[in-house]
Amino acid sequence: MYTLTDVTKTYTQGKRTVVALDKVSLEIPDGQMVAIQGPTGGGKSTLLQMLGALDRPSTGTITFRSNDLSAAGESTLTGVRATDIGIVFQSFNLIPTLTAQENVEMALVPLGVGTAERATRARDALASVGLDERGGHLPSELSGGQQQRVAIARALVKRPAVLLADEPTGALDESTRDEIMDLLEKMWTELGLTLIVVTHDSAVARRAQRRLHIKNGHVKDVA
């Protein structure tokens, strides 16, 4: 699935160079559930952006299936993001003026899916996360847990191979956190996804098959 070889990412802040990732070499096979933990500023979000084809390394290579994400053109990266990678964020990132159904349908627009099929697939995706009766509701009319379910449905409606979750339970209470993680694990199992979760929460990380820790741009497996 993913092969990272000597991946380094640096940023310039004024006169200072910040190393966000430092010669990271890593393999993530198809179908694995991985949790990534580490201190704030340690490189978690940067690593997730690399895996999501949202940014490129300064040096090194990232291979996703047959695509070299570090060297691919923008059109290739856009295609990978549109078809193969779903992303769920802590803040849900729903469009407030669109209903749950419309928010989910939006993920299919770049794929050229027709209106009728978009509607059907969005309804099915909402049903799969337990929101089949909430499609006509705006985000403001939904609880935080329900909004995150809509976001998960939106990420999965395009049938990706990978689901990246950036602190997906960070804005939720403990009970709702567990419900969302139960749902993510269910989707991972049923759909055969590769699931990669960035989290500060050790209770979330312990549910993963594999745990990675990143600090000062260095990644290691946690025993």
CYANA upper distance limits for C-alpha pairs under 8 A (distance plus 0.5 A):
  1 MET  CA     27 GLU  CA      8.25
  1 MET  CA     28 ILE  CA      6.52
  1 MET  CA     29 PRO  CA      5.45
  1 MET  CA     30 ASP  CA      5.55
  1 MET  CA     63 THR  CA      8.27
  1 MET  CA     64 PHE  CA      6.00
  1 MET  CA     65 ARG  CA      5.62
  2 TYR  CA     26 LEU  CA      8.32
  2 TYR  CA     27 GLU  CA      6.08
  2 TYR  CA     28 ILE  CA      5.59
  2 TYR  CA     29 PRO  CA      7.01
  2 TYR  CA     51 LEU  CA      8.36
  2 TYR  CA     62 ILE  CA      7.51
  2 TYR  CA     63 THR  CA      6.07
  2 TYR  CA     64 PHE  CA      5.21
  2 TYR  CA     65 ARG  CA      7.14
  3 THR  CA     25 SER  CA      8.01
  3 THR  CA     26 LEU  CA      6.38
  3 THR  CA     27 GLU  CA      5.08
  3 THR  CA     28 ILE  CA      7.16
  3 THR  CA     61 THR  CA      8.48
  3 THR  CA     62 ILE  CA      6.27
  3 THR  CA     63 THR  CA      5.59
  3 THR  CA     64 PHE  CA      7.22
  4 LEU  CA     24 VAL  CA      7.25
  4 LEU  CA     25 SER  CA      5.42
  4 LEU  CA     26 LEU  CA      5.45
  4 LEU  CA     27 GLU  CA      6.78
  4 LEU  CA     60 GLY  CA      8.07
  4 LEU  CA     61 THR  CA      6.33
  4 LEU  CA     62 ILE  CA      5.06
  4 LEU  CA     63 THR  CA      6.95
  5 THR  CA     23 LYS  CA      7.91
  5 THR  CA     24 VAL  CA      6.91
  5 THR  CA     25 SER  CA      4.90
  5 THR  CA     26 LEU  CA      7.20
  5 THR  CA     60 GLY  CA      6.18
  5 THR  CA     61 THR  CA      5.81
  5 THR  CA     62 ILE  CA      7.05
  6 ASP  CA     22 ASP  CA      8.08
  6 ASP  CA     23 LYS  CA      4.49
  6 ASP  CA     24 VAL  CA      5.39
  6 ASP  CA     25 SER  CA      5.60
  6 ASP  CA     59 THR  CA      7.83
  6 ASP  CA     60 GLY  CA      5.31
  6 ASP  CA     61 THR  CA      7.38
  7 VAL  CA     21 LEU  CA      7.26
  7 VAL  CA     22 ASP  CA      7.09
  7 VAL  CA     23 LYS  CA      5.20
  7 VAL  CA     24 VAL  CA      5.25
  7 VAL  CA     25 SER  CA      6.99
  7 VAL  CA     57 PRO  CA      6.58
  7 VAL  CA     58 SER  CA      8.02
  7 VAL  CA     59 THR  CA      6.29
  7 VAL  CA     60 GLY  CA      4.71
  7 VAL  CA     61 THR  CA      6.53
  7 VAL  CA     62 ILE  CA      7.84
  8 THR  CA     19 VAL  CA      7.94
  8 THR  CA     20 ALA  CA      7.92
  8 THR  CA     21 LEU  CA      5.31
  8 THR  CA     22 ASP  CA      5.16
  8 THR  CA     23 LYS  CA      5.41
  8 THR  CA     24 VAL  CA      7.06
  8 THR  CA     57 PRO  CA      6.25
  8 THR  CA     58 SER  CA      6.16
  8 THR  CA     59 THR  CA      5.75
  8 THR  CA     60 GLY  CA      6.74
  9 LYS  CA     19 VAL  CA      6.53
  9 LYS  CA     20 ALA  CA      5.96
  9 LYS  CA     21 LEU  CA      5.40
  9 LYS  CA     22 ASP  CA      7.28
  9 LYS  CA     56 ARG  CA      8.40
  9 LYS  CA     57 PRO  CA      5.45
  9 LYS  CA     58 SER  CA      5.29
  9 LYS  CA     59 THR  CA      7.37
 10 THR  CA     17 THR  CA      7.07
 10 THR  CA     18 VAL  CA      5.94
 10 THR  CA     19 VAL  CA      4.94
 10 THR  CA     20 ALA  CA      6.19
 10 THR  CA     21 LEU  CA      7.56
 10 THR  CA     58 SER  CA      6.82
 11 TYR  CA     17 THR  CA      6.21
 11 TYR  CA     18 VAL  CA      5.57
 11 TYR  CA     19 VAL  CA      7.03
 11 TYR  CA     20 ALA  CA      7.84
 12 THR  CA     16 ARG  CA      6.28
 12 THR  CA     17 THR  CA      5.08
 12 THR  CA     18 VAL  CA      6.56
 13 GLN  CA     17 THR  CA      6.65
 13 GLN  CA     18 VAL  CA      7.49
 19 VAL  CA    216 ASN  CA      8.17
 19 VAL  CA    217 GLY  CA      7.19
 20 ALA  CA     41 GLY  CA      8.29
 20 ALA  CA     42 GLY  CA      7.39
 20 ALA  CA     43 GLY  CA      5.59
 20 ALA  CA     46 THR  CA      7.25
 20 ALA  CA    216 ASN  CA      7.38
 20 ALA  CA    217 GLY  CA      5.56
 21 LEU  CA     43 GLY  CA      6.53
 21 LEU  CA     46 THR  CA      7.91
 21 LEU  CA     47 LEU  CA      7.83
 21 LEU  CA    216 ASN  CA      7.82
 21 LEU  CA    217 GLY  CA      4.36
 21 LEU  CA    218 HIS  CA      6.95
 22 ASP  CA    216 ASN  CA      8.25
 22 ASP  CA    217 GLY  CA      5.40
 22 ASP  CA    218 HIS  CA      6.28
 23 LYS  CA     60 GLY  CA      7.97
 23 LYS  CA    218 HIS  CA      7.95
 24 VAL  CA    217 GLY  CA      8.13
 24 VAL  CA    218 HIS  CA      6.84
 24 VAL  CA    219 VAL  CA      6.93
 28 ILE  CA     32 GLN  CA      7.49
 29 PRO  CA    194 THR  CA      8.36
 30 ASP  CA    193 LEU  CA      8.06
 30 ASP  CA    194 THR  CA      6.22
 31 GLY  CA    188 TRP  CA      8.37
 31 GLY  CA    192 GLY  CA      6.26
 31 GLY  CA    193 LEU  CA      5.73
 31 GLY  CA    194 THR  CA      4.71
 31 GLY  CA    195 LEU  CA      7.75
 32 GLN  CA    193 LEU  CA      8.06
 32 GLN  CA    194 THR  CA      5.57
 32 GLN  CA    195 LEU  CA      6.87
 32 GLN  CA    209 GLN  CA      7.34
 32 GLN  CA    210 ARG  CA      8.17
 33 MET  CA    188 TRP  CA      8.23
 33 MET  CA    194 THR  CA      6.45
 33 MET  CA    195 LEU  CA      5.14
 33 MET  CA    196 ILE  CA      6.34
 33 MET  CA    197 VAL  CA      8.36
 33 MET  CA    208 ALA  CA      5.89
 33 MET  CA    209 GLN  CA      5.82
 33 MET  CA    210 ARG  CA      6.91
 34 VAL  CA    195 LEU  CA      6.73
 34 VAL  CA    196 ILE  CA      5.24
 34 VAL  CA    197 VAL  CA      6.69
 34 VAL  CA    208 ALA  CA      5.99
 34 VAL  CA    209 GLN  CA      6.58
 34 VAL  CA    210 ARG  CA      5.32
 34 VAL  CA    211 ARG  CA      6.23
 34 VAL  CA    212 LEU  CA      7.75
 35 ALA  CA    196 ILE  CA      6.37
 35 ALA  CA    197 VAL  CA      5.25
 35 ALA  CA    198 VAL  CA      6.32
 35 ALA  CA    199 THR  CA      7.48
 35 ALA  CA    204 VAL  CA      8.43
 35 ALA  CA    205 ALA  CA      5.67
 35 ALA  CA    206 ARG  CA      8.47
 35 ALA  CA    208 ALA  CA      6.25
 35 ALA  CA    209 GLN  CA      8.46
 35 ALA  CA    210 ARG  CA      6.81
 35 ALA  CA    211 ARG  CA      5.30
 35 ALA  CA    212 LEU  CA      6.58
 36 ILE  CA     44 LYS  CA      7.40
 36 ILE  CA    196 ILE  CA      7.94
 36 ILE  CA    197 VAL  CA      6.58
 36 ILE  CA    198 VAL  CA      5.19
 36 ILE  CA    199 THR  CA      6.78
 36 ILE  CA    205 ALA  CA      7.85
 36 ILE  CA    211 ARG  CA      6.51
 36 ILE  CA    212 LEU  CA      5.27
 36 ILE  CA    213 HIS  CA      6.25
 36 ILE  CA    214 ILE  CA      7.64
 37 GLN  CA     44 LYS  CA      7.56
 37 GLN  CA    198 VAL  CA      6.64
 37 GLN  CA    199 THR  CA      6.09
 37 GLN  CA    200 HIS  CA      6.39
 37 GLN  CA    205 ALA  CA      7.98
 37 GLN  CA    211 ARG  CA      8.07
 37 GLN  CA    212 LEU  CA      6.76
 37 GLN  CA    213 HIS  CA      5.38
 37 GLN  CA    214 ILE  CA      6.75
 38 GLY  CA     42 GLY  CA      6.59
 38 GLY  CA     43 GLY  CA      8.41
 38 GLY  CA     44 LYS  CA      7.32
 38 GLY  CA    200 HIS  CA      7.54
 38 GLY  CA    213 HIS  CA      5.88
 38 GLY  CA    214 ILE  CA      5.46
 38 GLY  CA    215 LYS  CA      6.23
 39 PRO  CA    200 HIS  CA      8.40
 39 PRO  CA    214 ILE  CA      8.13
 39 PRO  CA    215 LYS  CA      6.97
 40 THR  CA     44 LYS  CA      8.42
 41 GLY  CA    216 ASN  CA      8.14
 42 GLY  CA    214 ILE  CA      6.54
 42 GLY  CA    215 LYS  CA      4.99
 42 GLY  CA    216 ASN  CA      5.28
 42 GLY  CA    217 GLY  CA      6.26
 43 GLY  CA     47 LEU  CA      6.59
 43 GLY  CA    214 ILE  CA      7.00
 43 GLY  CA    215 LYS  CA      7.28
 43 GLY  CA    216 ASN  CA      7.24
 43 GLY  CA    217 GLY  CA      5.76
 44 LYS  CA     48 LEU  CA      6.80
 44 LYS  CA    198 VAL  CA      7.28
 44 LYS  CA    214 ILE  CA      7.03
 45 SER  CA     49 GLN  CA      6.64
 45 SER  CA    166 ASP  CA      8.07
 45 SER  CA    198 VAL  CA      8.22
 46 THR  CA     50 MET  CA      6.86
 47 LEU  CA     51 LEU  CA      6.83
 48 LEU  CA     52 GLY  CA      6.53
 48 LEU  CA    164 LEU  CA      7.89
 48 LEU  CA    166 ASP  CA      8.16
 48 LEU  CA    198 VAL  CA      8.21
 49 GLN  CA     53 ALA  CA      6.75
 49 GLN  CA     54 LEU  CA      5.47
 49 GLN  CA     55 ASP  CA      6.13
 50 MET  CA     54 LEU  CA      6.49
 50 MET  CA     55 ASP  CA      5.75
 50 MET  CA     56 ARG  CA      6.56
 50 MET  CA     57 PRO  CA      7.65
 50 MET  CA     62 ILE  CA      8.33
 51 LEU  CA     62 ILE  CA      8.48
 52 GLY  CA     81 ARG  CA      7.34
 52 GLY  CA     85 ILE  CA      7.06
 52 GLY  CA     87 ILE  CA      8.17
 52 GLY  CA    164 LEU  CA      7.76
 53 ALA  CA     69 LEU  CA      6.91
 53 ALA  CA     77 LEU  CA      6.43
 53 ALA  CA     78 THR  CA      8.47
 53 ALA  CA     80 VAL  CA      7.88
 53 ALA  CA     81 ARG  CA      7.05
 54 LEU  CA     77 LEU  CA      8.34
 56 ARG  CA     69 LEU  CA      7.63
 56 ARG  CA     70 SER  CA      5.80
 57 PRO  CA     61 THR  CA      7.82
 57 PRO  CA     70 SER  CA      6.70
 60 GLY  CA     70 SER  CA      7.97
 61 THR  CA     68 ASP  CA      7.37
 61 THR  CA     69 LEU  CA      7.84
 61 THR  CA     70 SER  CA      5.88
 61 THR  CA     71 ALA  CA      8.29
 62 ILE  CA     68 ASP  CA      6.22
 62 ILE  CA     69 LEU  CA      5.92
 62 ILE  CA     70 SER  CA      6.03
 63 THR  CA     67 ASN  CA      6.03
 63 THR  CA     68 ASP  CA      4.95
 63 THR  CA     69 LEU  CA      6.37
 63 THR  CA     70 SER  CA      8.13
 64 PHE  CA     68 ASP  CA      6.89
 64 PHE  CA     69 LEU  CA      7.22
 67 ASN  CA     72 ALA  CA      7.68
 68 ASP  CA     72 ALA  CA      6.37
 69 LEU  CA     77 LEU  CA      7.37
 72 ALA  CA     76 THR  CA      6.54
 72 ALA  CA     77 LEU  CA      7.04
 73 GLY  CA     77 LEU  CA      6.94
 74 GLU  CA     78 THR  CA      6.52
 75 SER  CA     79 GLY  CA      6.70
 76 THR  CA     80 VAL  CA      6.75
 77 LEU  CA     81 ARG  CA      6.70
 78 THR  CA     82 ALA  CA      6.58
 79 GLY  CA     83 THR  CA      6.62
 79 GLY  CA     84 ASP  CA      8.48
 80 VAL  CA     84 ASP  CA      5.77
 80 VAL  CA     85 ILE  CA      7.12
 81 ARG  CA     85 ILE  CA      5.59
 81 ARG  CA     86 GLY  CA      7.79
 82 ALA  CA     86 GLY  CA      8.50
 82 ALA  CA    107 ALA  CA      8.24
 82 ALA  CA    110 PRO  CA      7.22
 82 ALA  CA    111 LEU  CA      7.43
 82 ALA  CA    158 LYS  CA      8.31
 83 THR  CA    111 LEU  CA      7.92
 83 THR  CA    158 LYS  CA      6.88
 83 THR  CA    159 ARG  CA      7.90
 83 THR  CA    160 PRO  CA      6.41
 84 ASP  CA    159 ARG  CA      7.93
 84 ASP  CA    160 PRO  CA      4.75
 84 ASP  CA    161 ALA  CA      5.67
 84 ASP  CA    162 VAL  CA      6.82
 85 ILE  CA    155 ALA  CA      8.44
 85 ILE  CA    160 PRO  CA      5.67
 85 ILE  CA    161 ALA  CA      6.73
 85 ILE  CA    162 VAL  CA      5.42
 85 ILE  CA    163 LEU  CA      6.47
 85 ILE  CA    164 LEU  CA      7.82
 86 GLY  CA    155 ALA  CA      4.92
 86 GLY  CA    156 LEU  CA      6.71
 86 GLY  CA    158 LYS  CA      8.37
 86 GLY  CA    160 PRO  CA      6.42
 86 GLY  CA    161 ALA  CA      8.49
 86 GLY  CA    162 VAL  CA      6.66
 86 GLY  CA    163 LEU  CA      5.24
 86 GLY  CA    164 LEU  CA      6.65
 87 ILE  CA    155 ALA  CA      6.21
 87 ILE  CA    163 LEU  CA      6.26
 87 ILE  CA    164 LEU  CA      5.23
 87 ILE  CA    165 ALA  CA      6.26
 87 ILE  CA    166 ASP  CA      8.13
 88 VAL  CA     92 PHE  CA      7.31
 88 VAL  CA    148 GLN  CA      8.47
 88 VAL  CA    151 ALA  CA      6.68
 88 VAL  CA    152 ILE  CA      6.65
 88 VAL  CA    155 ALA  CA      7.05
 88 VAL  CA    163 LEU  CA      8.06
 88 VAL  CA    164 LEU  CA      6.75
 88 VAL  CA    165 ALA  CA      5.14
 88 VAL  CA    166 ASP  CA      6.66
 88 VAL  CA    168 PRO  CA      6.89
 89 PHE  CA     93 ASN  CA      7.23
 89 PHE  CA    151 ALA  CA      8.38
 89 PHE  CA    165 ALA  CA      6.56
 89 PHE  CA    166 ASP  CA      5.48
 89 PHE  CA    167 GLU  CA      6.97
 89 PHE  CA    168 PRO  CA      6.13
 90 GLN  CA    165 ALA  CA      8.48
 90 GLN  CA    166 ASP  CA      6.50
 90 GLN  CA    167 GLU  CA      5.51
 90 GLN  CA    168 PRO  CA      5.10
 90 GLN  CA    169 THR  CA      6.94
 90 GLN  CA    170 GLY  CA      6.31
 90 GLN  CA    171 ALA  CA      6.74
 91 SER  CA    171 ALA  CA      7.60
 92 PHE  CA    147 GLN  CA      7.00
 92 PHE  CA    148 GLN  CA      6.12
 92 PHE  CA    151 ALA  CA      6.30
 93 ASN  CA    151 ALA  CA      7.99
 94 LEU  CA    103 ASN  CA      7.00
 94 LEU  CA    139 PRO  CA      7.47
 94 LEU  CA    147 GLN  CA      8.20
 94 LEU  CA    151 ALA  CA      7.40
 95 ILE  CA    103 ASN  CA      7.01
 95 ILE  CA    139 PRO  CA      8.19
 96 PRO  CA    138 LEU  CA      7.04
 96 PRO  CA    139 PRO  CA      6.23
 96 PRO  CA    140 SER  CA      7.50
 97 THR  CA    138 LEU  CA      7.28
 97 THR  CA    139 PRO  CA      8.49
 98 LEU  CA    102 GLU  CA      6.09
 98 LEU  CA    103 ASN  CA      6.41
 98 LEU  CA    138 LEU  CA      6.58
 98 LEU  CA    139 PRO  CA      8.20
 99 THR  CA    103 ASN  CA      6.57
 99 THR  CA    135 GLY  CA      6.96
 99 THR  CA    136 GLY  CA      5.86
 99 THR  CA    137 HIS  CA      5.64
 99 THR  CA    138 LEU  CA      4.85
 99 THR  CA    139 PRO  CA      7.24
100 ALA  CA    104 VAL  CA      6.83
100 ALA  CA    134 ARG  CA      7.44
100 ALA  CA    135 GLY  CA      5.35
100 ALA  CA    136 GLY  CA      6.68
100 ALA  CA    137 HIS  CA      6.33
100 ALA  CA    138 LEU  CA      6.51
100 ALA  CA    139 PRO  CA      7.15
100 ALA  CA    150 VAL  CA      6.72
101 GLN  CA    105 GLU  CA      6.72
101 GLN  CA    119 ALA  CA      8.05
101 GLN  CA    122 ALA  CA      6.55
101 GLN  CA    123 ARG  CA      7.23
101 GLN  CA    126 LEU  CA      8.03
101 GLN  CA    135 GLY  CA      5.02
101 GLN  CA    136 GLY  CA      6.82
102 GLU  CA    106 MET  CA      6.72
102 GLU  CA    122 ALA  CA      8.48
102 GLU  CA    135 GLY  CA      8.43
103 ASN  CA    107 ALA  CA      8.01
103 ASN  CA    150 VAL  CA      8.26
103 ASN  CA    154 ARG  CA      7.32
104 VAL  CA    108 LEU  CA      8.29
104 VAL  CA    122 ALA  CA      6.09
104 VAL  CA    125 ALA  CA      8.42
104 VAL  CA    126 LEU  CA      8.49
104 VAL  CA    150 VAL  CA      7.46
104 VAL  CA    151 ALA  CA      7.97
104 VAL  CA    153 ALA  CA      6.88
104 VAL  CA    154 ARG  CA      4.67
104 VAL  CA    155 ALA  CA      8.34
104 VAL  CA    157 VAL  CA      7.55
105 GLU  CA    109 VAL  CA      7.44
105 GLU  CA    118 ARG  CA      6.12
105 GLU  CA    119 ALA  CA      7.05
105 GLU  CA    121 ARG  CA      8.31
105 GLU  CA    122 ALA  CA      6.03
105 GLU  CA    154 ARG  CA      7.69
105 GLU  CA    157 VAL  CA      8.44
106 MET  CA    110 PRO  CA      8.48
106 MET  CA    154 ARG  CA      8.26
107 ALA  CA    111 LEU  CA      8.45
107 ALA  CA    154 ARG  CA      6.60
107 ALA  CA    155 ALA  CA      7.75
107 ALA  CA    157 VAL  CA      7.70
107 ALA  CA    158 LYS  CA      7.20
108 LEU  CA    112 GLY  CA      7.32
108 LEU  CA    113 VAL  CA      6.39
108 LEU  CA    118 ARG  CA      6.94
108 LEU  CA    157 VAL  CA      7.93
108 LEU  CA    158 LYS  CA      6.68
109 VAL  CA    113 VAL  CA      6.62
109 VAL  CA    118 ARG  CA      8.48
113 VAL  CA    117 GLU  CA      6.98
113 VAL  CA    118 ARG  CA      6.52
114 GLY  CA    118 ARG  CA      6.49
115 THR  CA    119 ALA  CA      6.80
116 ALA  CA    120 THR  CA      6.85
117 GLU  CA    121 ARG  CA      6.52
118 ARG  CA    122 ALA  CA      6.47
119 ALA  CA    123 ARG  CA      6.67
120 THR  CA    124 ASP  CA      6.73
121 ARG  CA    125 ALA  CA      6.56
121 ARG  CA    157 VAL  CA      7.00
122 ALA  CA    126 LEU  CA      6.66
122 ALA  CA    153 ALA  CA      8.15
122 ALA  CA    154 ARG  CA      8.20
122 ALA  CA    157 VAL  CA      6.90
123 ARG  CA    127 ALA  CA      6.65
123 ARG  CA    132 ASP  CA      7.02
123 ARG  CA    135 GLY  CA      7.72
124 ASP  CA    128 SER  CA      6.68
124 ASP  CA    132 ASP  CA      8.10
125 ALA  CA    129 VAL  CA      7.21
125 ALA  CA    153 ALA  CA      5.62
125 ALA  CA    154 ARG  CA      7.99
125 ALA  CA    156 LEU  CA      7.67
125 ALA  CA    157 VAL  CA      6.18
126 LEU  CA    130 GLY  CA      6.88
126 LEU  CA    131 LEU  CA      5.48
126 LEU  CA    132 ASP  CA      5.75
126 LEU  CA    135 GLY  CA      7.65
126 LEU  CA    149 ARG  CA      8.37
126 LEU  CA    150 VAL  CA      7.18
126 LEU  CA    153 ALA  CA      6.18
127 ALA  CA    131 LEU  CA      5.71
127 ALA  CA    132 ASP  CA      4.63
127 ALA  CA    133 GLU  CA      8.41
128 SER  CA    132 ASP  CA      8.27
128 SER  CA    153 ALA  CA      8.12
129 VAL  CA    149 ARG  CA      6.48
129 VAL  CA    150 VAL  CA      8.15
129 VAL  CA    152 ILE  CA      8.23
129 VAL  CA    153 ALA  CA      7.10
129 VAL  CA    183 LEU  CA      7.62
130 GLY  CA    149 ARG  CA      8.48
131 LEU  CA    135 GLY  CA      7.42
131 LEU  CA    146 GLN  CA      8.13
131 LEU  CA    149 ARG  CA      8.17
131 LEU  CA    150 VAL  CA      8.22
137 HIS  CA    141 GLU  CA      6.48
137 HIS  CA    142 LEU  CA      7.62
138 LEU  CA    142 LEU  CA      7.48
139 PRO  CA    143 SER  CA      8.49
139 PRO  CA    147 GLN  CA      6.69
142 LEU  CA    146 GLN  CA      6.17
142 LEU  CA    147 GLN  CA      6.49
143 SER  CA    147 GLN  CA      6.64
144 GLY  CA    148 GLN  CA      6.78
144 GLY  CA    171 ALA  CA      8.14
144 GLY  CA    172 LEU  CA      7.17
145 GLY  CA    149 ARG  CA      6.80
145 GLY  CA    172 LEU  CA      7.30
145 GLY  CA    176 THR  CA      6.52
145 GLY  CA    177 ARG  CA      8.44
145 GLY  CA    180 ILE  CA      7.70
146 GLN  CA    150 VAL  CA      6.83
147 GLN  CA    151 ALA  CA      6.79
148 GLN  CA    152 ILE  CA      6.68
148 GLN  CA    168 PRO  CA      8.06
148 GLN  CA    180 ILE  CA      8.24
149 ARG  CA    153 ALA  CA      6.66
149 ARG  CA    180 ILE  CA      7.89
150 VAL  CA    154 ARG  CA      6.63
151 ALA  CA    155 ALA  CA      6.73
152 ILE  CA    156 LEU  CA      6.68
153 ALA  CA    157 VAL  CA      6.31
154 ARG  CA    158 LYS  CA      8.18
155 ALA  CA    160 PRO  CA      8.30
155 ALA  CA    163 LEU  CA      7.85
156 LEU  CA    160 PRO  CA      6.76
156 LEU  CA    163 LEU  CA      8.20
160 PRO  CA    193 LEU  CA      8.19
161 ALA  CA    192 GLY  CA      8.35
161 ALA  CA    193 LEU  CA      5.98
161 ALA  CA    194 THR  CA      6.88
162 VAL  CA    193 LEU  CA      6.08
162 VAL  CA    194 THR  CA      5.22
162 VAL  CA    195 LEU  CA      6.49
162 VAL  CA    196 ILE  CA      8.28
163 LEU  CA    193 LEU  CA      7.26
163 LEU  CA    194 THR  CA      6.73
163 LEU  CA    195 LEU  CA      5.45
163 LEU  CA    196 ILE  CA      6.88
164 LEU  CA    195 LEU  CA      6.56
164 LEU  CA    196 ILE  CA      5.44
164 LEU  CA    197 VAL  CA      6.54
165 ALA  CA    195 LEU  CA      8.17
165 ALA  CA    196 ILE  CA      6.68
165 ALA  CA    197 VAL  CA      5.18
165 ALA  CA    198 VAL  CA      6.70
166 ASP  CA    197 VAL  CA      6.55
166 ASP  CA    198 VAL  CA      5.44
166 ASP  CA    199 THR  CA      7.39
167 GLU  CA    197 VAL  CA      7.47
167 GLU  CA    198 VAL  CA      5.88
167 GLU  CA    199 THR  CA      5.32
167 GLU  CA    200 HIS  CA      7.79
168 PRO  CA    197 VAL  CA      8.18
168 PRO  CA    198 VAL  CA      8.44
168 PRO  CA    199 THR  CA      8.16
169 THR  CA    173 ASP  CA      8.43
169 THR  CA    176 THR  CA      8.40
169 THR  CA    177 ARG  CA      5.64
169 THR  CA    180 ILE  CA      7.60
169 THR  CA    181 MET  CA      8.33
170 GLY  CA    177 ARG  CA      8.47
170 GLY  CA    199 THR  CA      8.13
170 GLY  CA    200 HIS  CA      8.43
172 LEU  CA    176 THR  CA      6.44
172 LEU  CA    177 ARG  CA      6.16
173 ASP  CA    177 ARG  CA      6.42
174 GLU  CA    178 ASP  CA      6.89
175 SER  CA    179 GLU  CA      7.04
176 THR  CA    180 ILE  CA      6.68
177 ARG  CA    181 MET  CA      6.71
178 ASP  CA    182 ASP  CA      6.52
179 GLU  CA    183 LEU  CA      6.75
180 ILE  CA    184 LEU  CA      6.68
181 MET  CA    185 GLU  CA      6.56
181 MET  CA    204 VAL  CA      7.80
182 ASP  CA    186 LYS  CA      6.62
183 LEU  CA    187 MET  CA      6.70
184 LEU  CA    188 TRP  CA      6.55
185 GLU  CA    189 THR  CA      6.64
186 LYS  CA    190 GLU  CA      6.53
187 MET  CA    191 LEU  CA      6.14
187 MET  CA    192 GLY  CA      8.27
187 MET  CA    193 LEU  CA      7.95
188 TRP  CA    192 GLY  CA      6.06
188 TRP  CA    193 LEU  CA      5.33
188 TRP  CA    194 THR  CA      7.40
188 TRP  CA    195 LEU  CA      6.92
189 THR  CA    193 LEU  CA      7.55
197 VAL  CA    205 ALA  CA      8.36
199 THR  CA    204 VAL  CA      7.54
199 THR  CA    205 ALA  CA      7.28
201 ASP  CA    205 ALA  CA      6.89
202 SER  CA    206 ARG  CA      6.47
203 ALA  CA    207 ARG  CA      7.52
204 VAL  CA    208 ALA  CA      8.02
205 ALA  CA    211 ARG  CA      7.12
206 ARG  CA    211 ARG  CA      8.05
210 ARG  CA    221 ASP  CA      8.08
210 ARG  CA    222 VAL  CA      8.17
211 ARG  CA    221 ASP  CA      6.50
211 ARG  CA    222 VAL  CA      5.89
211 ARG  CA    223 ALA  CA      8.27
212 LEU  CA    219 VAL  CA      7.12
212 LEU  CA    220 LYS  CA      6.15
212 LEU  CA    221 ASP  CA      5.05
212 LEU  CA    222 VAL  CA      6.08
213 HIS  CA    219 VAL  CA      6.16
213 HIS  CA    220 LYS  CA      5.97
213 HIS  CA    221 ASP  CA      6.78
213 HIS  CA    222 VAL  CA      6.96
214 ILE  CA    218 HIS  CA      5.89
214 ILE  CA    219 VAL  CA      4.90
214 ILE  CA    220 LYS  CA      7.06
215 LYS  CA    219 VAL  CA      7.25
